[in-house]
Amino acid sequence: MAFGATQLFGADLAVATTGYAEPARAAGVKSPMAWWAICQRLPNGRLALNSGTIEVPGANRIEAQVRIADDVIGRLVAHLAAWRAK
């Protein structure tokens, strides 16, 4: 999704998350989790993608959403700080 957002909107930076805010036994998801991605257009025009997963065992639906959002925003801030330091 983050890669697609850079392409569709001509963005230089995009962030995306998707996942399960609750366990989903049928899908094999035992605890709330999400996939995240940060995609950035580099000065040479190429795209750099950084991605991963976040698990929040024991969290209810709202706690999972808040903790995942906080984590991804923290990753974005760290990404921007590292990029700025270059």
DSSP file with accessible surface (Angstrom, degrees, kcal/mol):
  #  RESIDUE AA STRUCTURE BP1 BP2  ACC     N-H-->O    O-->H-N    N-H-->O    O-->H-N    TCO  KAPPA ALPHA  PHI   PSI    X-CA   Y-CA   Z-CA
    1    1 A M     >        0   0  146      0, 0.0     4,-2.3     0, 0.0     5,-0.1   0.000 360.0 360.0 360.0 -41.6    0.0    0.0    0.0
    2    2 A A  H  >  +     0   0    1      2,-0.2     4,-1.9     1,-0.2     5,-0.2   0.929 360.0  47.3 -64.9 -42.8    2.8    2.5    0.8
    3    3 A F  H  > S+     0   0  101      1,-0.2     4,-1.9     2,-0.2    -1,-0.2   0.944 112.7  49.9 -61.0 -46.0    4.5    1.7   -2.5
    4    4 A G  H  > S+     0   0   36      1,-0.2     4,-3.5     2,-0.2     5,-0.3   0.866 106.7  55.1 -61.7 -37.0    1.2    2.1   -4.3
    5    5 A A  H  X S+     0   0   29     -4,-2.3     4,-2.3     2,-0.2     6,-0.8   0.902 106.4  50.6 -65.7 -38.3    0.5    5.4   -2.6
    6    6 A T  H  X S+     0   0    0     -4,-1.9     4,-0.8     4,-0.2     5,-0.3   0.912 117.2  41.2 -65.0 -37.6    3.8    6.8   -3.8
    7    7 A Q  H  < S+     0   0  107     -4,-1.9    -2,-0.2     3,-0.2    -1,-0.2   0.946 118.0  44.0 -73.5 -50.2    3.0    5.7   -7.4
    8    8 A L  H  < S+     0   0  134     -4,-3.5    -3,-0.2     1,-0.2    -2,-0.2   0.886 127.9  27.4 -65.5 -40.7   -0.7    6.6   -7.4
    9    9 A F  H  < S-     0   0  156     -4,-2.3    -1,-0.2    -5,-0.3    -2,-0.2   0.408 101.5-119.9-105.1  -0.4   -0.3   10.1   -5.8
   10   10 A G     <  +     0   0   51     -4,-0.8    -3,-0.2    -5,-0.2    -4,-0.2   0.794  55.5 167.3  66.0  27.1    3.3   10.9   -6.9
   11   11 A A        -     0   0   30     -6,-0.8    -1,-0.2    -5,-0.3     3,-0.1  -0.389  40.4-149.3 -75.7 150.2    4.2   11.1   -3.2
   12   12 A D  S    S+     0   0  109      1,-0.3    29,-2.9    28,-0.1     2,-0.3   0.638  86.9  24.5 -87.5 -18.3    7.8   11.2   -2.0
   13   13 A L  E     +A   40   0A  59     27,-0.2     2,-0.3    -8,-0.1    -1,-0.3  -0.988  66.3 172.8-150.0 135.7    6.8    9.4    1.3
   14   14 A A  E     -A   39   0A  12     25,-2.3    25,-2.6    -2,-0.3     2,-0.4  -0.995  11.6-162.3-145.2 148.8    4.0    7.1    2.3
   15   15 A V  E     +A   38   0A  60     -2,-0.3     2,-0.3    23,-0.2    23,-0.2  -0.984  13.5 178.6-129.4 141.5    3.2    5.0    5.3
   16   16 A A  E     -A   37   0A  17     21,-2.2    21,-2.0    -2,-0.4     2,-0.3  -0.992   8.8-175.9-143.7 149.4    0.7    2.1    5.4
   17   17 A T  E     +A   36   0A  66     -2,-0.3     2,-0.3    19,-0.2    19,-0.2  -0.981   7.7 165.6-137.5 152.0   -0.6   -0.4    7.9
   18   18 A T  E     +A   35   0A  83     17,-1.8    17,-3.4    -2,-0.3     2,-0.3  -0.954  24.9  97.7-156.6 152.7   -3.0   -3.4    7.7
   19   19 A G  E     -A   34   0A  36     -2,-0.3     2,-0.5    15,-0.3    15,-0.3  -0.984  66.1 -45.6 166.8-151.4   -3.7   -6.2   10.0
   20   20 A Y  E     -A   33   0A  86     13,-2.8    13,-2.1    -2,-0.3     4,-0.1  -0.977  24.5-168.9-124.2 119.2   -5.9   -7.7   12.7
   21   21 A A  S    S+     0   0   17     -2,-0.5    43,-0.3    11,-0.2    44,-0.2   0.535  83.7  29.7 -83.1  -6.7   -7.1   -5.6   15.7
   22   22 A E  S    S-     0   0  100      9,-0.1    11,-0.2    11,-0.1     9,-0.1  -0.947 104.2 -79.2-141.5 161.4   -8.4   -8.8   17.3
   23   23 A P        -     0   0   63      0, 0.0     2,-0.3     0, 0.0     7,-0.2  -0.304  37.1-162.9 -58.8 147.3   -7.4  -12.4   17.2
   24   24 A A  B > > -C   29   0B  25      5,-2.0     5,-2.4     7,-0.1     3,-1.1  -0.761   8.9-178.7-134.4  84.7   -8.6  -14.2   14.0
   25   25 A R  G > 5S+     0   0  175     -2,-0.3     3,-1.7     1,-0.3    -1,-0.1   0.875  81.0  58.0 -56.0 -40.6   -8.4  -17.9   14.7
   26   26 A A  G 3 5S+     0   0  117      1,-0.3    -1,-0.3     2,-0.1    -2,-0.0   0.820 110.9  43.6 -62.0 -29.2   -9.7  -18.9   11.2
   27   27 A A  G < 5S-     0   0   60     -3,-1.1    -1,-0.3     2,-0.2    -2,-0.2   0.375 120.0-109.9 -94.4   0.9   -6.8  -16.9    9.7
   28   28 A G  T < 5S+     0   0   59     -3,-1.7     2,-0.7    -4,-0.4    -3,-0.2   0.680  71.5 141.9  80.0  17.9   -4.3  -18.3   12.2
   29   29 A V  B   < -C   24   0B  17     -5,-2.4    -5,-2.0     1,-0.2    -1,-0.2  -0.843  25.8-180.0 -98.0 112.1   -3.8  -15.0   14.0
   30   30 A K        +     0   0  170     -2,-0.7    -1,-0.2    -7,-0.2    -5,-0.1   0.728  67.2  14.4 -85.3 -25.8   -3.5  -15.6   17.7
   31   31 A S  S    S-     0   0   20     -9,-0.1    -9,-0.1    26,-0.1    -1,-0.1  -0.972  98.7 -72.6-144.2 161.1   -3.1  -12.0   18.9
   32   32 A P        +     0   0    3      0, 0.0    24,-2.8     0, 0.0     2,-0.3  -0.228  63.3 157.6 -55.1 139.1   -3.7   -8.6   17.4
   33   33 A M  E     -AB  20  55A  19    -13,-2.1   -13,-2.8    22,-0.2     2,-0.3  -0.978  22.9-161.5-157.8 164.4   -1.0   -7.7   14.8
   34   34 A A  E     -AB  19  54A   4     20,-2.3    20,-2.5    -2,-0.3     2,-0.4  -0.993  17.2-133.4-149.9 152.5   -0.3   -5.5   11.8
   35   35 A W  E     -AB  18  53A 120    -17,-3.4   -17,-1.8    -2,-0.3     2,-0.3  -0.825  29.8-169.2 -97.3 146.1    2.0   -5.2    8.9
   36   36 A W  E     -AB  17  52A  12     16,-2.6    16,-1.9    -2,-0.4     2,-0.3  -0.945   8.4-173.8-134.8 156.9    3.5   -1.8    8.3
   37   37 A A  E     -AB  16  51A  16    -21,-2.0   -21,-2.2    -2,-0.3     2,-0.4  -0.986  12.1-163.6-151.0 143.2    5.5   -0.2    5.5
   38   38 A I  E     -AB  15  50A   2     12,-2.8    12,-2.5    -2,-0.3     2,-0.4  -1.000  14.8-172.1-123.8 124.8    7.3    3.1    4.9
   39   39 A C  E     -AB  14  49A   0    -25,-2.6   -25,-2.3    -2,-0.4     2,-0.4  -0.979   3.2-176.3-121.7 131.5    8.1    3.9    1.3
   40   40 A Q  E     -AB  13  48A  14      8,-2.5     8,-2.9    -2,-0.4     2,-0.5  -0.990  25.3-130.6-131.6 135.3   10.3    6.8    0.3
   41   41 A R  E     - B   0  47A  66    -29,-2.9     6,-0.2    -2,-0.4     5,-0.1  -0.723  31.1-142.5 -80.2 125.2   11.3    8.2   -3.1
   42   42 A L    >   -     0   0   57      4,-3.4     3,-2.6    -2,-0.5    -1,-0.0  -0.424  26.7-101.1 -84.8 163.0   15.1    8.7   -3.2
   43   43 A P  T 3  S+     0   0  130      0, 0.0    -1,-0.1     0, 0.0    -2,-0.0   0.809 123.9  57.3 -54.8 -28.8   16.8   11.7   -4.9
   44   44 A N  T 3  S-     0   0  110      2,-0.1     3,-0.1     1,-0.1    -3,-0.0   0.404 121.0-108.7 -83.4   3.1   17.7    9.3   -7.8
   45   45 A G  S <  S+     0   0   40     -3,-2.6    -1,-0.1     1,-0.3     2,-0.1   0.236  79.6 125.6  91.0 -14.3   14.0    8.6   -8.3
   46   46 A R        -     0   0  181     -5,-0.1    -4,-3.4     1,-0.1     2,-0.4  -0.355  59.4-121.0 -73.6 159.9   14.1    5.0   -7.0
   47   47 A L  E     -B   41   0A  45     -6,-0.2     2,-0.5    -3,-0.1    -6,-0.2  -0.871  17.4-157.4-106.6 135.2   11.8    3.9   -4.2
   48   48 A A  E     -B   40   0A  39     -8,-2.9    -8,-2.5    -2,-0.4     2,-0.4  -0.942  10.6-163.0-110.3 130.7   13.1    2.5   -0.9
   49   49 A L  E     -B   39   0A 103     -2,-0.5     2,-0.4   -10,-0.2   -10,-0.2  -0.951  11.1-178.3-119.4 131.9   10.8    0.3    1.1
   50   50 A N  E     +B   38   0A  85    -12,-2.5   -12,-2.8    -2,-0.4     2,-0.3  -0.997  20.0 160.4-124.6 130.6   11.1   -0.6    4.8
   51   51 A S  E     +B   37   0A  74     -2,-0.4     2,-0.3   -14,-0.2   -14,-0.2  -0.949   7.5 142.2-148.7 166.1    8.5   -2.9    6.3
   52   52 A G  E     -B   36   0A  26    -16,-1.9   -16,-2.6    -2,-0.3     2,-0.3  -0.956  38.3 -88.4-176.7-167.1    7.8   -5.3    9.2
   53   53 A T  E     -B   35   0A  72     -2,-0.3     2,-0.4   -18,-0.2   -18,-0.2  -0.893  19.6-155.6-127.3 158.0    5.2   -6.6   11.6
   54   54 A I  E     -B   34   0A  15    -20,-2.5   -20,-2.3    -2,-0.3     2,-0.4  -1.000   7.6-165.0-131.9 131.8    3.9   -5.6   15.0
   55   55 A E  E     -B   33   0A 124     -2,-0.4   -22,-0.2   -22,-0.2    -2,-0.0  -0.941   7.2-173.4-116.5 140.9    2.3   -7.9   17.5
   56   56 A V    >   -     0   0    4    -24,-2.8     3,-1.8    -2,-0.4   -23,-0.1  -0.581  14.7-163.9-131.5  71.8    0.3   -6.7   20.5
   57   57 A P  T 3  S+     0   0   84      0, 0.0     3,-0.1     0, 0.0   -26,-0.1  -0.244  73.3  14.1 -58.7 138.9   -0.6   -9.8   22.6
   58   58 A G  T 3  S+     0   0   79      1,-0.3     2,-0.2     0, 0.0   -27,-0.0   0.357  93.0 131.0  81.1  -5.7   -3.3   -9.3   25.2
   59   59 A A    <   -     0   0   10     -3,-1.8    -1,-0.3   -27,-0.1    -3,-0.1  -0.560  53.4-131.3 -81.3 143.8   -4.4   -6.0   23.8
   60   60 A N     >  -     0   0   86     -2,-0.2     4,-2.9    -3,-0.1     5,-0.2  -0.296  40.8 -86.5 -79.9 179.0   -8.1   -5.3   23.2
   61   61 A R  H  > S+     0   0  117      1,-0.2     4,-2.1     2,-0.2     5,-0.1   0.912 127.9  41.4 -55.5 -50.1   -9.2   -3.9   19.8
   62   62 A I  H  > S+     0   0  108      2,-0.2     4,-2.6     1,-0.2     5,-0.2   0.929 115.1  50.6 -67.5 -44.4   -8.8   -0.2   20.8
   63   63 A E  H  > S+     0   0   94      1,-0.2     4,-2.9     2,-0.2     5,-0.3   0.916 110.3  51.2 -59.0 -41.6   -5.5   -0.8   22.6
   64   64 A A  H  X S+     0   0    0     -4,-2.9     4,-2.6   -43,-0.3     5,-0.3   0.937 110.5  48.0 -62.3 -45.8   -4.1   -2.7   19.6
   65   65 A Q  H  X S+     0   0   88     -4,-2.1     4,-2.4    -5,-0.2    -1,-0.2   0.924 115.0  45.4 -62.1 -43.5   -5.0    0.1   17.2
   66   66 A V  H  X S+     0   0   75     -4,-2.6     4,-2.9     2,-0.2     5,-0.2   0.939 114.6  46.8 -66.6 -46.7   -3.4    2.7   19.5
   67   67 A R  H  X S+     0   0  119     -4,-2.9     4,-2.3    -5,-0.2    -2,-0.2   0.903 113.7  48.3 -65.9 -37.9   -0.3    0.8   20.1
   68   68 A I  H  X S+     0   0   15     -4,-2.6     4,-2.7    -5,-0.3     5,-0.2   0.948 113.3  47.3 -66.7 -46.5    0.2   -0.1   16.4
   69   69 A A  H  X S+     0   0   45     -4,-2.4     4,-2.6    -5,-0.3     5,-0.2   0.931 113.2  48.9 -60.1 -45.8   -0.4    3.5   15.4
   70   70 A D  H  X S+     0   0  102     -4,-2.9     4,-2.3     1,-0.2    -1,-0.2   0.915 112.0  49.3 -59.8 -43.6    2.0    4.8   18.0
   71   71 A D  H  X S+     0   0   57     -4,-2.3     4,-2.2    -5,-0.2    -2,-0.2   0.937 112.8  45.8 -63.1 -46.1    4.7    2.2   17.0
   72   72 A V  H  X S+     0   0    7     -4,-2.7     4,-2.5     2,-0.2    -2,-0.2   0.904 111.6  51.3 -68.6 -38.4    4.4    3.1   13.3
   73   73 A I  H  X S+     0   0   99     -4,-2.6     4,-2.7    -5,-0.2    -1,-0.2   0.925 109.8  51.6 -63.3 -40.3    4.5    6.8   13.9
   74   74 A G  H  X S+     0   0   39     -4,-2.3     4,-2.4    -5,-0.2    -2,-0.2   0.907 109.6  49.4 -60.6 -41.2    7.6    6.3   16.0
   75   75 A R  H  X S+     0   0   94     -4,-2.2     4,-2.6     2,-0.2    -2,-0.2   0.898 110.5  50.8 -65.2 -38.9    9.2    4.3   13.2
   76   76 A L  H  X S+     0   0   39     -4,-2.5     4,-2.8     2,-0.2     5,-0.2   0.931 109.9  49.3 -64.8 -43.9    8.3    7.1   10.8
   77   77 A V  H  X S+     0   0   92     -4,-2.7     4,-2.5     1,-0.2    -2,-0.2   0.934 112.9  47.4 -61.0 -45.0    9.9    9.7   13.0
   78   78 A A  H  X S+     0   0   61     -4,-2.4     4,-2.5     2,-0.2    -1,-0.2   0.909 111.4  51.7 -63.1 -40.4   13.1    7.6   13.3
   79   79 A H  H  X S+     0   0   41     -4,-2.6     4,-2.4     2,-0.2    -2,-0.2   0.937 112.1  45.4 -61.0 -46.8   13.1    7.1    9.6
   80   80 A L  H  X S+     0   0   63     -4,-2.8     4,-2.6     2,-0.2    -2,-0.2   0.890 111.8  51.9 -66.3 -37.8   12.8   10.9    8.9
   81   81 A A  H  X S+     0   0   59     -4,-2.5     4,-1.8    -5,-0.2    -1,-0.2   0.926 112.1  46.2 -64.1 -42.8   15.5   11.7   11.6
   82   82 A A  H  X S+     0   0   59     -4,-2.5     4,-0.6     2,-0.2    -2,-0.2   0.912 113.6  49.0 -66.6 -40.4   17.9    9.2   10.0
   83   83 A W  H >< S+     0   0  122     -4,-2.4     3,-1.0     1,-0.2    -2,-0.2   0.918 111.0  49.7 -65.3 -40.9   17.2   10.5    6.5
   84   84 A R  H 3< S+     0   0  214     -4,-2.6    -1,-0.2     1,-0.2    -2,-0.2   0.844 105.0  58.8 -67.3 -33.7   17.7   14.1    7.6
   85   85 A A  H 3<        0   0   86     -4,-1.8    -1,-0.2    -5,-0.2    -2,-0.2   0.659 360.0 360.0 -71.0 -16.0   21.0   13.2    9.3
   86   86 A K    <<        0   0  202     -3,-1.0    -3,-0.0    -4,-0.6    -4,-0.0  -0.280 360.0 360.0 -71.1 360.0   22.4   12.0    6.0
